Amino acid sequence: MDIEIYKKIADDEINNPQWMETKQFLEVNEFYKVNNEYIYERYSINNDSNRYYDYKLPPVKVDCEIIFYYKILNQHYFFAIVVDKTKKDVSRVFIRNSTYCYLSAFSDNMTLKEMAKLTKIKYSDGITKGEKIKHGRSGYYQSSFIKFKFTEETSYELEESLNMLLDNLEKDKNGIKKLVKKTAASIIICKHQCVSANAYIEIDKKTIKRLNELNLDIKIDMYCVGEFML
């Protein structure tokens, strides 16, 4: 599949918007560019796992749509342009909030190395109690910390991002359970809510069951961003 063919169709919607939502979006937002080219964080092939959850849309044929998640200058949200592969035209557009998830754990009596040994999963960041605080601040860390984050991409719905995290944590269920038992562990969800986007959040029974099996709770940090669009 030549993705550039479909990206050109999506780019054309930005340059010559046919959808009112695109016109309104451009009134208060600027698309991020590199060498005069619009940049998207990722694209997805539409199917049941990455449907746009803000609307209860009728089922579509799998693989008939490509969704481009375009970066916006100085903002923590994306503009999604959906291209119908069959019609070779834009079928819809929407704003996608920025969301990312990670597992964090704290301990007052274990080192980073000791916490890391509890699971086979490789951690992404961490410190040991007593280490000097980084980033120019004075003082020392009062507890040890370990973090598990598996992607830098943030153009996912909350539940989709959460399940991607669980997919990785479940590769060593016993190890994660040990970590949760011996530390103060939680899943942290960071959600940047565009003021003009739908604020709908869904966590289904299956996802709740997966969290329960690992004895994990969640904490959600929400930030309101962007300018209101009429």
Backbone as CSV, one residue per row, in Angstrom:
resi,resn,N_x,N_y,N_z,CA_x,CA_y,CA_z,C_x,C_y,C_z
1,MET,0.837,-1.201,0.000,0.000,0.000,0.000,0.872,1.251,0.000
2,ASP,0.631,2.132,-0.925,1.365,3.395,-1.001,0.653,4.426,-0.139
3,ILE,1.141,4.588,1.093,0.465,5.474,2.046,0.486,6.931,1.593
4,GLU,1.485,7.307,0.797,1.607,8.690,0.361,0.443,9.122,-0.530
5,ILE,-0.157,8.169,-1.243,-1.322,8.496,-2.072,-2.459,9.009,-1.200
6,TYR,-2.667,8.335,-0.087,-3.763,8.698,0.802,-3.409,9.912,1.657
7,LYS,-2.125,10.067,1.985,-1.713,11.258,2.736,-1.942,12.514,1.904
8,LYS,-1.702,12.440,0.602,-1.929,13.595,-0.260,-3.402,14.010,-0.242
9,ILE,-4.305,13.018,-0.193,-5.732,13.321,-0.113,-6.040,14.032,1.205
10,ALA,-5.422,13.544,2.290,-5.620,14.169,3.602,-5.010,15.569,3.630
11,ASP,-3.817,15.727,3.063,-3.185,17.049,2.993,-4.054,18.042,2.234
12,ASP,-4.689,17.579,1.182,-5.543,18.460,0.374,-6.709,19.000,1.194
13,GLU,-7.188,18.212,2.160,-8.274,18.679,3.019,-7.807,19.845,3.894
14,ILE,-6.537,19.847,4.276,-5.989,20.949,5.071,-5.819,22.199,4.203
15,ASN,-5.297,22.007,2.991,-5.049,23.144,2.102,-6.330,23.726,1.512
16,ASN,-7.277,22.848,1.215,-8.558,23.274,0.623,-9.696,22.542,1.328
17,PRO,-10.021,22.971,2.557,-10.982,22.226,3.365,-12.377,22.161,2.758
18,GLN,-12.906,20.936,2.732,-14.267,20.703,2.271,-15.226,20.498,3.446
19,TRP,-14.683,20.138,4.579,-15.490,19.896,5.768,-15.513,21.148,6.644
20,MET,-16.692,21.505,7.143,-16.825,22.691,7.991,-15.972,22.577,9.243
21,GLU,-15.865,21.348,9.797,-15.048,21.149,10.994,-13.591,21.526,10.746
22,THR,-13.090,21.223,9.542,-11.710,21.590,9.202,-11.569,23.100,9.122
23,LYS,-12.517,23.764,8.502,-12.481,25.229,8.381,-12.497,25.886,9.756
24,GLN,-13.359,25.407,10.632,-13.427,25.955,11.983,-12.135,25.699,12.748
25,PHE,-11.574,24.511,12.576,-10.340,24.156,13.272,-9.201,25.079,12.844
26,LEU,-9.114,25.372,11.556,-8.031,26.209,11.034,-8.133,27.653,11.486
27,GLU,-9.274,28.071,11.958,-9.432,29.445,12.421,-8.640,29.719,13.692
28,VAL,-8.400,28.681,14.495,-7.711,28.877,15.777,-6.517,27.944,15.958
29,ASN,-6.191,27.149,14.949,-5.079,26.206,15.059,-4.192,26.262,13.822
30,GLU,-2.954,25.858,14.020,-2.003,25.774,12.909,-1.393,24.380,12.888
31,PHE,-1.389,23.748,11.732,-0.807,22.413,11.617,0.717,22.492,11.677
32,TYR,1.294,21.513,12.335,2.746,21.450,12.468,3.372,21.021,11.138
33,LYS,4.437,21.708,10.755,5.106,21.412,9.490,6.602,21.232,9.688
34,VAL,7.202,20.417,8.836,8.644,20.282,8.725,8.985,20.344,7.243
35,ASN,9.852,21.282,6.877,10.190,21.494,5.464,8.931,21.663,4.617
36,ASN,7.993,22.435,5.173,6.741,22.771,4.496,5.837,21.561,4.254
37,GLU,6.037,20.499,5.019,5.202,19.311,4.881,4.452,19.057,6.187
38,TYR,3.162,18.785,6.084,2.360,18.479,7.255,2.810,17.144,7.851
39,ILE,2.914,17.117,9.188,3.439,15.945,9.876,2.338,15.277,10.696
40,TYR,2.166,13.986,10.501,1.240,13.226,11.331,2.047,12.340,12.271
41,GLU,1.475,12.090,13.457,2.185,11.239,14.420,2.156,9.785,13.980
42,ARG,1.003,9.356,13.489,0.848,7.974,13.035,-0.400,7.908,12.160
43,TYR,-0.574,6.767,11.517,-1.832,6.499,10.837,-2.320,5.126,11.277
44,SER,-3.612,4.894,11.157,-4.167,3.595,11.516,-5.125,3.128,10.433
45,ILE,-5.231,1.822,10.302,-6.201,1.223,9.405,-7.460,0.957,10.225
46,ASN,-8.557,1.497,9.801,-9.769,1.466,10.617,-10.303,0.053,10.808
47,ASN,-10.546,-0.302,12.072,-11.201,-1.559,12.420,-11.853,-1.403,13.783
48,ASP,-12.362,-2.472,14.347,-13.123,-2.366,15.584,-12.297,-1.858,16.757
49,SER,-10.976,-2.065,16.738,-10.152,-1.680,17.885,-9.794,-0.209,17.890
50,ASN,-9.864,0.455,16.749,-9.496,1.875,16.751,-10.594,2.752,16.173
51,ARG,-11.847,2.340,16.370,-12.964,3.178,15.955,-12.939,4.472,16.739
52,TYR,-13.450,5.508,16.144,-13.548,6.796,16.820,-14.712,6.716,17.802
53,TYR,-14.432,6.751,19.104,-15.422,6.426,20.113,-16.419,7.554,20.410
54,ASP,-16.172,8.767,19.912,-17.050,9.877,20.275,-18.435,9.751,19.650
55,TYR,-18.585,8.936,18.632,-19.872,8.743,17.987,-20.110,7.256,17.776
56,LYS,-21.353,6.843,17.879,-21.702,5.451,17.636,-21.949,5.277,16.137
57,LEU,-20.864,5.096,15.432,-20.938,5.000,13.983,-21.341,3.592,13.561
58,PRO,-21.989,3.454,12.431,-22.334,2.120,11.926,-21.061,1.354,11.564
59,PRO,-21.113,0.039,11.570,-19.932,-0.762,11.236,-19.427,-0.440,9.830
60,VAL,-18.122,-0.511,9.665,-17.528,-0.294,8.348,-16.717,-1.521,7.971
61,LYS,-16.506,-1.692,6.713,-15.683,-2.790,6.246,-14.254,-2.593,6.728
62,VAL,-13.672,-3.614,7.322,-12.312,-3.522,7.842,-11.350,-3.122,6.722
63,ASP,-10.419,-2.241,7.054,-9.361,-1.788,6.148,-9.864,-0.846,5.043
64,CYS,-11.082,-0.327,5.151,-11.551,0.546,4.077,-11.206,2.005,4.339
65,GLU,-10.746,2.309,5.561,-10.404,3.689,5.894,-8.989,3.775,6.475
66,ILE,-8.329,4.886,6.178,-7.037,5.204,6.788,-7.198,6.502,7.555
67,ILE,-6.788,6.495,8.819,-6.913,7.686,9.662,-5.521,8.254,9.913
68,PHE,-5.324,9.515,9.536,-4.074,10.230,9.784,-4.263,11.148,10.986
69,TYR,-3.359,11.061,11.955,-3.433,11.890,13.151,-2.366,12.990,13.039
70,TYR,-2.801,14.156,12.585,-1.873,15.250,12.309,-1.498,16.010,13.578
71,LYS,-0.220,16.359,13.670,0.269,17.155,14.796,-0.143,18.619,14.625
72,ILE,-0.425,19.266,15.759,-0.833,20.661,15.771,0.239,21.481,16.482
73,LEU,0.589,22.619,15.912,1.666,23.444,16.446,1.349,23.895,17.871
74,ASN,2.270,23.574,18.785,2.197,24.028,20.182,0.953,23.545,20.915
75,GLN,0.408,22.399,20.519,-0.783,21.889,21.187,-0.645,20.397,21.503
76,HIS,-1.388,19.972,22.526,-1.380,18.567,22.935,-2.663,17.873,22.467
77,TYR,-2.978,17.992,21.206,-4.056,17.232,20.594,-3.780,17.130,19.106
78,PHE,-4.593,16.356,18.420,-4.350,16.055,17.017,-5.624,16.311,16.207
79,PHE,-5.437,16.480,14.908,-6.581,16.571,14.009,-6.545,15.336,13.120
80,ALA,-7.588,14.535,13.247,-7.641,13.274,12.504,-8.413,13.456,11.210
81,ILE,-7.816,13.022,10.114,-8.460,13.068,8.803,-8.595,11.636,8.297
82,VAL,-9.826,11.244,8.020,-10.130,9.871,7.634,-10.333,9.800,6.120
83,VAL,-9.521,8.977,5.470,-9.584,8.830,4.016,-10.226,7.492,3.674
84,ASP,-11.262,7.529,2.856,-11.900,6.316,2.355,-11.059,5.784,1.196
85,LYS,-10.500,4.590,1.367,-9.606,4.030,0.352,-10.331,3.728,-0.953
86,THR,-11.594,3.340,-0.846,-12.350,2.982,-2.043,-12.717,4.217,-2.864
87,LYS,-13.240,5.223,-2.165,-13.676,6.443,-2.843,-12.527,7.415,-3.101
88,LYS,-11.389,7.169,-2.406,-10.230,8.066,-2.490,-10.650,9.506,-2.187
89,ASP,-11.322,9.639,-1.050,-11.832,10.934,-0.623,-11.897,10.941,0.904
90,VAL,-11.962,12.147,1.482,-12.063,12.282,2.932,-13.494,11.959,3.361
91,SER,-13.636,11.004,4.288,-14.972,10.587,4.715,-15.422,11.275,6.001
92,ARG,-14.480,11.731,6.816,-14.816,12.472,8.032,-13.538,13.015,8.660
93,VAL,-13.715,13.928,9.604,-12.595,14.506,10.342,-13.018,14.639,11.811
94,PHE,-12.043,14.657,12.707,-12.359,14.870,14.120,-11.093,15.238,14.880
95,ILE,-11.287,15.775,16.089,-10.171,16.109,16.973,-9.883,14.910,17.864
96,ARG,-8.626,14.547,17.978,-8.215,13.450,18.855,-7.391,14.038,20.007
97,ASN,-7.870,13.842,21.222,-7.143,14.315,22.397,-5.855,13.516,22.580
98,SER,-4.890,14.126,23.243,-3.625,13.455,23.520,-3.737,12.677,24.826
99,THR,-3.393,11.393,24.785,-3.482,10.541,25.973,-2.279,9.601,26.025
100,TYR,-1.693,9.470,27.193,-0.679,8.438,27.355,-0.780,7.830,28.762
101,CYS,-0.346,6.594,28.880,-0.452,5.849,30.132,0.891,5.223,30.493
102,TYR,1.114,5.086,31.780,2.302,4.368,32.236,2.053,3.832,33.646
103,LEU,2.848,2.857,34.039,2.794,2.316,35.388,3.916,2.925,36.202
104,SER,3.583,3.460,37.353,4.609,4.000,38.248,4.508,3.311,39.604
105,ALA,5.643,3.148,40.259,5.677,2.511,41.581,6.709,3.215,42.455
106,PHE,6.356,3.402,43.738,7.234,4.067,44.689,7.516,3.140,45.874
107,SER,8.701,3.306,46.434,9.055,2.523,47.617,9.999,3.325,48.510
108,ASP,9.773,3.231,49.818,10.650,3.900,50.783,11.777,3.003,51.258
109,ASN,11.660,1.695,51.010,12.668,0.776,51.552,13.343,-0.111,50.514
110,MET,13.029,0.087,49.226,13.677,-0.684,48.160,14.420,0.262,47.223
111,THR,15.489,-0.233,46.628,16.209,0.536,45.622,15.572,0.326,44.249
112,LEU,15.970,1.122,43.300,15.493,0.939,41.934,15.868,-0.449,41.422
113,LYS,17.083,-0.879,41.701,17.550,-2.185,41.240,16.705,-3.306,41.840
114,GLU,16.355,-3.172,43.108,15.548,-4.197,43.770,14.132,-4.248,43.189
115,MET,13.560,-3.095,42.901,12.227,-3.073,42.308,12.258,-3.655,40.898
116,ALA,13.305,-3.329,40.154,13.418,-3.816,38.774,13.518,-5.332,38.721
117,LYS,14.103,-5.943,39.748,14.275,-7.392,39.770,12.960,-8.135,40.000
118,LEU,11.923,-7.423,40.431,10.645,-8.072,40.714,9.916,-8.513,39.443
119,THR,10.256,-7.916,38.327,9.595,-8.244,37.070,10.604,-8.379,35.944
120,LYS,10.242,-9.186,34.949,11.103,-9.364,33.781,10.958,-8.203,32.794
121,ILE,9.951,-7.393,32.990,9.697,-6.282,32.066,10.702,-5.158,32.303
122,LYS,11.284,-4.664,31.247,12.292,-3.614,31.343,11.638,-2.273,31.649
123,TYR,12.162,-1.582,32.637,11.596,-0.283,33.003,12.121,0.815,32.084
124,SER,11.390,1.919,32.020,11.768,3.036,31.147,12.449,4.174,31.898
125,ASP,12.242,4.253,33.213,12.840,5.335,33.992,12.786,4.946,35.464
126,GLY,13.633,5.582,36.258,13.594,5.299,37.689,14.727,5.957,38.446
127,ILE,14.570,6.003,39.767,15.598,6.565,40.650,15.600,5.773,41.955
128,THR,16.657,5.939,42.724,16.772,5.295,44.028,16.731,6.353,45.121
129,LYS,16.052,6.045,46.185,15.957,6.949,47.331,17.356,7.403,47.762
130,GLY,17.499,8.704,47.972,18.782,9.254,48.390,19.594,9.848,47.264
131,GLU,19.239,9.556,46.018,19.936,10.165,44.882,19.626,11.656,44.820
132,LYS,20.563,12.404,44.280,20.373,13.845,44.164,19.302,14.152,43.129
133,ILE,18.426,15.089,43.443,17.354,15.466,42.529,17.939,16.066,41.260
134,LYS,17.408,15.628,40.126,17.901,16.088,38.826,17.259,17.411,38.417
135,HIS,17.607,17.863,37.258,17.003,19.052,36.630,17.238,20.324,37.435
136,GLY,18.369,20.413,38.124,18.768,21.670,38.729,18.202,21.947,40.103
137,ARG,17.247,21.178,40.568,16.696,21.420,41.901,17.632,20.861,42.970
138,SER,17.646,21.511,44.128,18.491,21.034,45.220,17.747,19.977,46.026
139,GLY,18.488,19.150,46.740,17.889,18.144,47.587,18.058,16.739,47.042
140,TYR,17.429,15.781,47.736,17.583,14.377,47.393,16.208,13.696,47.360
141,TYR,16.105,12.667,46.542,14.833,11.961,46.436,14.506,11.260,47.746
142,GLN,13.245,11.384,48.170,12.805,10.821,49.452,12.273,9.403,49.322
143,SER,12.117,8.920,48.101,11.676,7.546,47.880,12.201,7.060,46.540
144,SER,12.233,5.760,46.373,12.637,5.174,45.092,11.436,5.151,44.149
145,PHE,11.733,5.156,42.872,10.673,5.257,41.872,11.041,4.439,40.648
146,ILE,10.041,3.765,40.059,10.249,3.032,38.811,9.053,3.288,37.897
147,LYS,9.335,3.361,36.607,8.294,3.718,35.633,8.364,2.765,34.448
148,PHE,7.178,2.360,33.970,7.077,1.494,32.793,6.190,2.193,31.764
149,LYS,6.815,2.655,30.701,6.094,3.322,29.618,6.589,2.721,28.305
150,PHE,5.669,2.397,27.391,6.042,1.591,26.241,5.907,2.290,24.895
151,THR,5.380,3.500,24.870,5.291,4.236,23.611,5.303,5.729,23.874
152,GLU,5.846,6.469,22.935,5.844,7.928,23.018,4.669,8.522,22.249
153,GLU,3.982,7.700,21.467,2.826,8.196,20.710,1.654,8.442,21.651
154,THR,0.922,9.527,21.411,-0.162,9.905,22.325,-1.512,10.077,21.626
155,SER,-1.589,9.740,20.345,-2.828,9.967,19.587,-3.771,8.775,19.676
156,TYR,-4.052,8.360,20.916,-4.945,7.231,21.152,-6.084,7.653,22.073
157,GLU,-7.228,6.984,21.943,-8.282,7.145,22.922,-7.794,6.574,24.252
158,LEU,-8.384,7.046,25.354,-7.929,6.636,26.673,-7.951,5.122,26.836
159,GLU,-9.066,4.489,26.508,-9.172,3.048,26.711,-8.197,2.284,25.819
160,GLU,-7.993,2.757,24.609,-7.048,2.108,23.708,-5.634,2.196,24.260
161,SER,-5.251,3.386,24.745,-3.926,3.574,25.317,-3.746,2.706,26.563
162,LEU,-4.782,2.635,27.386,-4.730,1.825,28.606,-4.553,0.355,28.287
163,ASN,-5.267,-0.143,27.299,-5.150,-1.556,26.936,-3.805,-1.884,26.300
164,MET,-3.216,-0.942,25.586,-1.871,-1.150,25.052,-0.873,-1.317,26.199
165,LEU,-1.035,-0.513,27.243,-0.170,-0.639,28.413,-0.360,-1.999,29.084
166,LEU,-1.618,-2.400,29.259,-1.900,-3.692,29.887,-1.361,-4.849,29.059
167,ASP,-1.416,-4.737,27.737,-0.848,-5.775,26.875,0.608,-6.041,27.227
168,ASN,1.360,-4.980,27.478,2.776,-5.118,27.808,2.989,-5.605,29.237
169,LEU,2.203,-5.106,30.182,2.367,-5.516,31.577,2.009,-6.985,31.771
170,GLU,1.049,-7.466,30.985,0.610,-8.854,31.133,1.622,-9.862,30.579
171,LYS,2.693,-9.373,29.973,3.743,-10.277,29.525,4.480,-10.898,30.710
172,ASP,4.327,-10.277,31.886,4.884,-10.851,33.121,3.905,-10.546,34.256
173,LYS,2.758,-11.215,34.240,1.724,-10.960,35.244,2.233,-11.175,36.664
174,ASN,2.948,-12.276,36.876,3.424,-12.589,38.228,4.396,-11.526,38.729
175,GLY,5.260,-11.066,37.836,6.225,-10.043,38.226,5.550,-8.729,38.575
176,ILE,4.573,-8.335,37.780,3.860,-7.085,38.054,3.077,-7.199,39.357
177,LYS,2.484,-8.366,39.612,1.759,-8.572,40.870,2.699,-8.443,42.065
178,LYS,3.928,-8.965,41.937,4.920,-8.817,43.008,5.253,-7.351,43.234
179,LEU,5.424,-6.621,42.129,5.741,-5.191,42.221,4.610,-4.439,42.916
180,VAL,3.377,-4.724,42.529,2.216,-4.050,43.113,2.097,-4.367,44.603
181,LYS,2.404,-5.613,44.974,2.294,-6.027,46.369,3.335,-5.345,47.258
182,LYS,4.539,-5.143,46.716,5.649,-4.646,47.551,5.884,-3.147,47.433
183,THR,5.169,-2.462,46.552,5.363,-1.020,46.359,4.010,-0.322,46.294
184,ALA,4.062,0.987,46.238,2.856,1.787,45.992,2.780,2.019,44.484
185,ALA,1.996,1.184,43.806,1.970,1.190,42.338,0.596,1.603,41.824
186,SER,0.598,2.366,40.740,-0.647,2.791,40.095,-0.379,3.011,38.616
187,ILE,-1.428,2.877,37.825,-1.359,3.305,36.441,-1.742,4.773,36.376
188,ILE,-0.900,5.552,35.737,-1.144,6.976,35.580,-1.611,7.234,34.146
189,ILE,-2.735,7.906,34.018,-3.253,8.301,32.706,-3.184,9.805,32.603
190,CYS,-2.482,10.299,31.614,-2.376,11.732,31.371,-3.194,12.068,30.123
191,LYS,-4.234,12.845,30.299,-5.146,13.161,29.197,-5.220,14.678,29.015
192,HIS,-4.868,15.146,27.811,-5.016,16.547,27.445,-6.323,16.698,26.674
193,GLN,-7.267,17.387,27.286,-8.601,17.517,26.720,-8.731,18.833,25.963
194,CYS,-8.878,18.755,24.651,-9.122,19.961,23.857,-10.506,20.497,24.210
195,VAL,-10.612,21.803,24.431,-11.884,22.395,24.865,-12.982,22.225,23.823
196,SER,-12.600,22.009,22.574,-13.599,21.867,21.516,-13.799,20.417,21.081
197,ALA,-13.217,19.494,21.816,-13.366,18.070,21.479,-14.275,17.384,22.487
198,ASN,-14.804,16.251,22.102,-15.655,15.474,22.989,-14.843,14.949,24.166
199,ALA,-15.395,15.070,25.369,-14.686,14.669,26.585,-15.064,13.272,27.053
200,TYR,-15.618,12.498,26.166,-16.114,11.157,26.492,-14.983,10.230,26.923
201,ILE,-15.194,9.520,28.025,-14.243,8.529,28.522,-14.981,7.203,28.713
202,GLU,-14.385,6.130,28.231,-14.994,4.810,28.375,-13.955,3.801,28.825
203,ILE,-14.278,3.073,29.892,-13.461,1.946,30.331,-14.408,0.771,30.502
204,ASP,-14.319,-0.215,29.627,-15.305,-1.285,29.626,-14.991,-2.363,30.674
205,LYS,-15.914,-3.304,30.826,-15.794,-4.343,31.850,-14.546,-5.201,31.661
206,LYS,-14.217,-5.494,30.409,-13.056,-6.334,30.131,-11.780,-5.666,30.618
207,THR,-11.659,-4.343,30.366,-10.474,-3.603,30.803,-10.418,-3.529,32.319
208,ILE,-11.563,-3.298,32.958,-11.615,-3.248,34.422,-11.186,-4.592,35.011
209,LYS,-11.609,-5.682,34.369,-11.213,-7.013,34.827,-9.710,-7.208,34.719
210,ARG,-9.129,-6.718,33.633,-7.673,-6.842,33.457,-6.937,-6.070,34.549
211,LEU,-7.424,-4.887,34.887,-6.826,-4.089,35.957,-6.937,-4.824,37.290
212,ASN,-8.089,-5.404,37.532,-8.337,-6.109,38.784,-7.428,-7.329,38.931
213,GLU,-7.178,-8.028,37.827,-6.320,-9.213,37.873,-4.890,-8.867,38.268
214,LEU,-4.472,-7.652,37.959,-3.130,-7.200,38.344,-3.156,-6.392,39.636
215,ASN,-4.350,-6.262,40.218,-4.544,-5.505,41.463,-4.102,-4.048,41.311
216,LEU,-4.389,-3.471,40.150,-3.950,-2.112,39.860,-5.107,-1.120,39.908
217,ASP,-4.825,0.059,40.455,-5.770,1.150,40.345,-5.255,2.139,39.309
218,ILE,-6.082,3.121,38.976,-5.667,4.129,37.999,-5.875,5.529,38.560
219,LYS,-5.014,6.425,38.135,-5.141,7.836,38.469,-5.126,8.613,37.152
220,ILE,-6.062,9.523,37.001,-6.182,10.267,35.747,-5.872,11.737,35.982
221,ASP,-4.853,12.225,35.291,-4.528,13.656,35.280,-5.105,14.255,34.006
222,MET,-5.988,15.247,34.144,-6.611,15.853,32.972,-6.226,17.331,32.882
223,TYR,-5.900,17.741,31.655,-5.520,19.122,31.383,-6.390,19.651,30.242
224,CYS,-6.950,20.828,30.430,-7.785,21.435,29.401,-6.904,22.338,28.537
225,VAL,-6.924,22.129,27.227,-6.017,22.851,26.326,-6.766,23.351,25.092
226,GLY,-6.138,24.288,24.384,-6.681,24.774,23.125,-7.633,25.940,23.278
227,GLU,-8.153,26.410,22.160,-9.097,27.504,22.129,-10.443,26.998,21.638
228,PHE,-11.493,27.573,22.195,-12.838,27.145,21.845,-13.171,27.535,20.409
229,MET,-13.793,26.613,19.687,-14.202,26.869,18.314,-15.713,26.918,18.225
230,LEU,-16.248,27.904,17.553,-17.694,28.023,17.399,-18.204,27.005,16.388
